């Protein structure tokens, strides 16, 4: 594993809000209908898999109702941040 790949994966933690960096096929709850989660789709990390190689991500609507849950490789996720890092040097 490259250092850059390890560094990216090590930043992802349980309960982080993430966005997909690629379009990803999934299954809609509860109908099992195939859906496409688009690049930029927002989800929440709920479990680390294979020592951080992948993560179980839950995708929910604006009311908090989950509509999909799937394993996603760490390099297909981007952690989203609400606050800036202070101080900047």
DACOR-V805254 format. One record per residue. PSI is psi in whole degrees, -180 to 180 (999 if undefined). D_LAST is the distance of its C-alpha to the last C-alpha in Angstrom with 2 decimals. Layout:
psi: {PSI PSI}
d_last: {D_LAST D_LAST}
This chain:
psi: {134 157 -43 -45 -44 -43 -42 -47 -35 -17 -20 130 162 139 1 146 128 163 144 141 -1 153 140 131 143 -178 130 134 151 9 -14 20 134 137 166 118 125 154 130 -11 136 137 179 134 127 -14 142 137 143 51 37 6 -34 167 144 125 132 133 130 157 -178 -20 1 6 119 137 -11 150 129 161 134 133 142 -37 0 15 151 126 134 144 137 -29 147 162 126 150 157 129 999}
d_last: {30.30 27.46 24.08 22.51 25.27 24.79 21.04 21.81 24.74 23.09 20.79 23.92 25.45 28.60 28.45 25.50 26.17 26.37 27.68 30.07 29.04 32.75 36.02 37.65 41.24 41.92 44.81 45.14 46.05 48.94 50.85 49.55 49.34 47.11 44.05 41.16 37.64 35.69 32.34 29.88 32.21 30.40 31.41 30.59 30.37 33.32 33.84 32.39 34.92 35.45 32.48 30.01 31.69 32.69 32.42 35.02 33.80 35.61 35.81 37.05 38.13 36.94 39.30 37.84 40.90 40.15 41.68 40.52 39.13 38.58 36.86 34.12 32.53 28.83 28.16 29.82 27.40 23.99 22.30 21.71 19.03 19.78 16.55 12.92 10.40 8.65 6.33 3.79 0.00}
